[in-house]
């Protein structure tokens, strides 16, 4: 079954354009780095229906993965198509509950499972399979992970908790930090009351589904699939928050592109997944 999934992934085809917004608004919500409306949108192929993570490479390309099989896709954000696909696992495609992707400046790819197991690997050619290394962040019994980002200032990975296991932490949004190369478990990094983020975004609840760090400003970008919301945070302070449009049925991936614009990917549910690009509105 997995072999057939990967074989299908390698049959590259153009993504179908979604209903293009009639007029993308250049004016951003208060305090936001990004425009209020997307100016480009595409429906993605069936094999990316359960798209989960997005990450930008050091040379500016966008990569994505789906939820259950470790196949990595390069996406063309100007033509709306899949450029190539490669898989983790030399004899069989690795499977798991994959929930986030990050790429370091030296070109290392990192992917996390919902239990905080990390995979490190390198980019491969179209149709190739690549070996990988596995690491344990020690978060399996701490929280359910949904989101991964690279923090250059500390040469570390930031992991976002969708659901905390400890009862006193259930009403908080918490992030953990795991230093690359250190033989130590991840440790708490930042946290906020969930109610504060939800209220700022105008939604009933806020459960992280993805995160990224804007390289120009260091601003933290937190996405919530439930109710569809985006929160931008400087330090510990909320700089901007918004409810996403009705087209964002289940926002699962976020990444800042080379030109400063923002990519958001939504799972397809009963339809096809959606990739949306929001222009930059602030330096």
N, C-alpha and C positions, 0 to 999 in steps of 0.2 A: 504493500500500500504506500509506504513512505517513498519507495523507489519511483512509483508512478507520479506521486506529488512533485518530486524533484524534477522528473522528466518533463512534466507539464510546465514547471517554472522556467525551464530553459527554452521553451518555445516562445520567444519574445514577440510581443505585439504592441501596437500603439495603444495608449490609454484613451478611453472615450471622453470627450469633453463633457463636463457637467453643464448645467444651465448657467451660463456666464452672468454675473451680476450686471444688472442694467447699467449701473453707474457706480463704480467703486468710490467711496467717500475718502477724500484725502485728509479730512479733519479727523484727528484721533480722539478717542475718549479722553477725558481729563487725565493728564499726567502720563498717558501711554506713549510708548515708543512706536506704536504701530497704528495704521489706519483703522477706521471703524469697520470697513468692509474689505473683503478679499477682492483682488483684481484679476486673479486667475484661479480656475478650479478645473479638476479633472476627476472623472470616475476611473478607478483603477481596475485592473483585470481581476477575474474571479479568484485567482490564487492569492491575492492580497486582500480578500474580503475581511480577514481578521488581522489587519495591519495593527501593529502594536507599538513599535519604537521607531524613532527617526534620529539621525545624527548626521552632522556635516563633517566631511573629511578636511584635513589641513589645506588641500588645494581647492576646496569650495564645492565639491560634489555632495549630493544628498543620497544617503543610504537608508534603507528601511528593512524591517523584518516582520514576519507574521507571528502568530501566537504559539503554535504548537510544533513547528518544525524549524530547525536552525538553517534556513535558507536566507541569504542576504541579497537584497536587490539594490542596484543603483538606479535612481530615478532621475530623469531629465525634467527639470522644473520649467523649462521654456517650451518644450514641445509636448510635454505630457505623455511620456512613454517610459517603459523600462529599458534601460541600456544593457544591463547584464544581470546575471544571477550566479552565485556560487554557494556552496554548502559546507557546513561543518561536519566532519566525520569522514575518515578515509575509506572505510569499508561499508558504512551505512550512514544515512543522514541522522544526525543527533536530534532527539526529540525532547520536549519539555514544555513548561509553562513560561515562555520567554516574555519579559515585560519591560525591557529597556535596552537602549543601545547608546554607546558613547565611543568616540574616536579621539585618541590623544595626539598631540602635535607630532610625535614620532611615527604615527601611522598605525599604532596598535588599536585594534578593534576590541571593545569590551561589551559583553552582553550579559544581562542578569536574568535569573529566573525569579518567580514570585517568592521563593524561599531564600533569596539572597546568595545563590550559587552563581559565581562569576565565571565567564568563559573569556579567555584572551586568545586572539588569533590575528592573522594578517590577511590583507586583501588578496583575493585570488582571481584568476582569469575567468571569463565567462564559461560556465559549464564545469568548472573545476571543483574539486573537494579539497578542503584544507584541514590540517591538524590543528589542535587547540590544547590549551592548558586550562585546568579548572582550579578555582579558589573558593574557599568558604569564608563568608563575611561574619558568620556567627549570628545571623539575624533570623534564622529559621523559626525560632520560638519567641522572637521579639515582635515581629510584625509581618504583614503581607506586603511585599515590595511591588510597586508599580512606578517605575521611573528611574533613570540613571543619567548622570551628567558628569563631565570632567571639570574639576576645579583646578585650573592651571596654577593659581597662587600657592596651592599646597600640594601639587602633584598627587591629587587624590580623586577618588570617585565619590559622588554624592548619590545616595539612594533614598528615594521617597517612599514613605510608608502609606499605603492606602488604608490599612486597618491595623491598629495596635492591639496586641494580645493582652497586655496588662490593663486591668480595668481602670485604674486612675488615668491612663493615657488615652482612653477610648474617644474622648472628646477633643483631642488635639491633632494637629497636622504636624508630623515630626519627620525630620530628615536626619540621616546618619552619614558619617564620613568614614571612608576606608582608604587608608594611605597605601598607594601602590608600592610594593616591595617590602612593606612592613609585615612581619609575621604576627599580627595582632588582629583581633576582631574589630568590626566597625564600632564606632562610638557615637553617641548622640552629638548632633551638630547644631541644629536649630529647631525650634518648635513654636507654634502659634495656636491659640484657641481656634478650633474649627469654626465656631460661631462668628469669630471676627472676620475670617476670610469669606465665609458664606454671606455675611451681612454686607460686606464691602462689594461683593460681586452681584448681590441681589438675587441669591439663590437660597434654597432651603438647607442645603448641606454642601460640603466641599470635601471630596475625597480625591487626593492626587492620583492622576493616571499617567502623568509624564512631567518631566521638567527639563529645562535647559538654562544655561547661563549666558547672557548676552556678552560677547567678548569686548564690545566697545565701552560698555558702562559697568560691567560686573553685576548687572541687575539679574535677579533670579526670576525665572518665568515658571509659574506653576499652573498646570492644566488640570481640570477636573472633568471627567467624562460624565459623571452624574450631574444632571441639570445643565451641563455645558457651560463652563466658566473658565476665565483666564485671570490670574492675579500676577501682578508685577511687583517685586519686593526689592527695595534698596536697604541693605543692612537688615534691620529687623522691622522696618517700616513699609507699609503698603503704599506704593506710589500710584498704582492704578489697578482697577478691577472692573471686569465687565462680564455680563452674560453673553454667551455666544449665540449666534443666530440659530433659527430652527433647522438650518441645513446641517448643523453639527449634531447629529443624532447620538454619536458616541465618540467623543474626541479622545484619542488614545496616544497620539504622538505629537511632539512639538520640537522644532529646531529653528535656530536663527541661521539664515543663509548668508552666503558670502557678501551679498549686496546690502545686508542689514535687514532684509525683509524676513517675515515669519512664516514658516510652514506649519500647518496643522493637518494631521491625518485622522480621519474618522473610520471606525469599523463600519462594515456594510450592513450588518444585521441581516435583513431579508433581501437586501439589494447589494450594490457594489460599493466598495469603500470610496471615500472622497479625500482628495488632496487639495487643500486651499492655501493660497499664498496671499499674505497681507503685506502691503508696502510699508516701508519705513516712513515714519512721520516726524521723527526727532533724531538729532545727531547721536 
